[in-house]
Amino acid sequence: MQTLPEGPEWIFEIKWDGYRCEAVKNAGSTVALYSRNEKRLNDRFPALAAAFAEISGSWVPDGEVVAIDRNGRPSFQLLQNSARAKNGVVFYAFDLLSLNGVDMLKQPIETRHNALTRLLKKPLARLLAGVTTELRLSPVLQNSRPQVFQAIKGLGMEGVVGKRLSSRHEPDERSGVWVKMRANREQVATCPAPTGSSPSSSAATRAPGSCMPLV
């Protein structure tokens, strides 16, 4: 495949240059942040854990930890030295794997996005009011594929992710429901939909997924 897919069945999002992360909270438990390598990240990013702790219920959002530089752009170098980026580290959420005991993995991506937006209602309201918040929703880009890609490239972002509407999580399958393209390499890769935890699993004690592309 030489280009990103195009058509009404596709949406596009920013491919963030950061650390893939799942935030896990079971009923009555504390928040746990896990990397794609199943490492707990609470000590490294305590502000993110504290921000998630303000959200009630049990849930598992999937997203990217990103460091924002003084120009408002993601900086992976700054993130690697996160001790210098304490005031500029945010979590961009782009999916929801479970919510209040309900397994969201088989739900269409539109349903998961809507539930994620409702889950992050308070931090998003703060952001709209001009108040800095560590929790953000990765925006869906509405323009055509060429417009999206050129805009991302012009802004110096890492790339674009195309996601097929109505798609569900399909663990360990390269189904093509997610397609990513790096702006700096113009190389397209087909990604498996990410693996998530089952609400019945002990998600608070381990990383809920092992198949995490897009890092």
Phi, psi and omega in degrees: 000128185260339182224166173292151178292158179219145180146167183294346181273004182241142169240162183232145177225164176288138170270106185283146179263083184204208179254126175295138186208143171243132176260127187238128173218117173267162180304126178078005182250169175275168180284139174232130176256129183235139176275175178294341177264017177065028176264138179283130187249009183302317182291328181282326182232066184296330180294324178292316179299319180294321179294319178292329182296340179283349181266125183281168177091189175239141189192165174218088172282148177247137182190201184227132172275124187229138173262131181257127181277183185294343178266004178082016181250149176297141179225109179293325178298319178293323179295321179299327175255061190295345176298332178270355186242026185302326183267001184232017180263127181230165176245116175265108180275136178228358178202164180226120187267329174206155183210115176050047177084359180261125177287117182267358188297330182266359179279148176300154183301327178297319179295318179295319178297316180296318178294323178295319178298318178293321180298322183263023185304314183293309179297327178292324177295321177297318181296318178295332179276003179086012179265131180295134177220147182279342184255125184223158178259126178295122188287147171272127184268122192269345185285179179290164181305310180298321180294317179298312184295317180294322178295316179297317180295319180294329179278355180076022179281166186290320183173195184232146173241124173263134181231133182282129177299150180071002182286148176251172171289132178230079187307135172066019176239131174275075189277344182083011180285340171239132177228129181245152178219123179280132182289331183274346181239342184053044179245125183263139176226140175270130186246145170289149171297142187290148177281142176232173180273155170274141179302339180276350181277167179276068188294336182284349182251358179208164176292133186281000180212151177242346181254093184234093176285206169049046176251000000 
